[in-house]
Amino acid sequence: MEFKMAKGSLFAVLLRSPWWYSILIGLAIIALGVILFEGKYLILGVMAALPFMAIAGYSAYREMQRPRQKRILEVQQEARTMTASVLAKKIAANYEKLNFDVTPFKGDAAELELERGKHKFLLSCKRFKAANTGIEPLKKLTVAGEKHKVTGYLYVTLGEISKNALEYAHEHDIEFIQAEALTEYLDGKIDLQETL
C-alpha cells in the first residue's frame, strides 16, 4: 500500500510553503514548551519540533533545486521560438524515460497522449504562446479526454490564467505547465514520481 499525504494536512501545506514557515512553527513549539513548563521538559518541546525542522530542511533542499529566474526567462524565450508539436515532444521525453507510451493525439484538442498502466494523460501545447488562458480551450481538452477515458490533463501555457480557468482546472484534474515547470521539463529536472 502506497502512503499518500492528504493535500490539506498541515505537513502537506508546509511542504508547499517557504521553508522558514516550518522553522517558525518549530521554534514556537519549543518556546511554548519553555514558557508552559518553565524549561523542565525542554527535550519534549525539541522532540515535538523535530518533524517541523525536518520539513524545513526538505523544503529548503527542494527550493535550492528549483530553476533560477534567469534560466526561466531563457527557457521562455527559447520556447516561444518552438512549434507546439516540438515543445510537446520535448515535454513527453520526460515521460518516455518512465516507460510511458507516447502517441500523437488524433484531434485538435491536444498534441500527445501519454499512457502507462492506469495513467493516461493528454498533453496540450496548442495555445502555449497565448497571453491569456480562458476556460474554452480547457473545456475542449476535457471533452476530448472523456472520449478517450484519460485520467488527467497537462496544459502548457506561458501566459496568464483566468480565475475561471483555474477553478475549472482544479475541478477536472488539469495540471498547468507554466514557465518554472516548463524549465524543469526542458532541463530534464522534473520529478514526475511526485505527480504519479
Helices and strands as residue ranges (DSSP letters): H 10-16, H 19-37, H 42-65, H 69-80, H 84-96, E 101-104, E 112-116, E 119-124, E 132-133, H 136-148, E 152-156, E 160-161, H 163-171, E 174-177, H 179-186, G 192-194
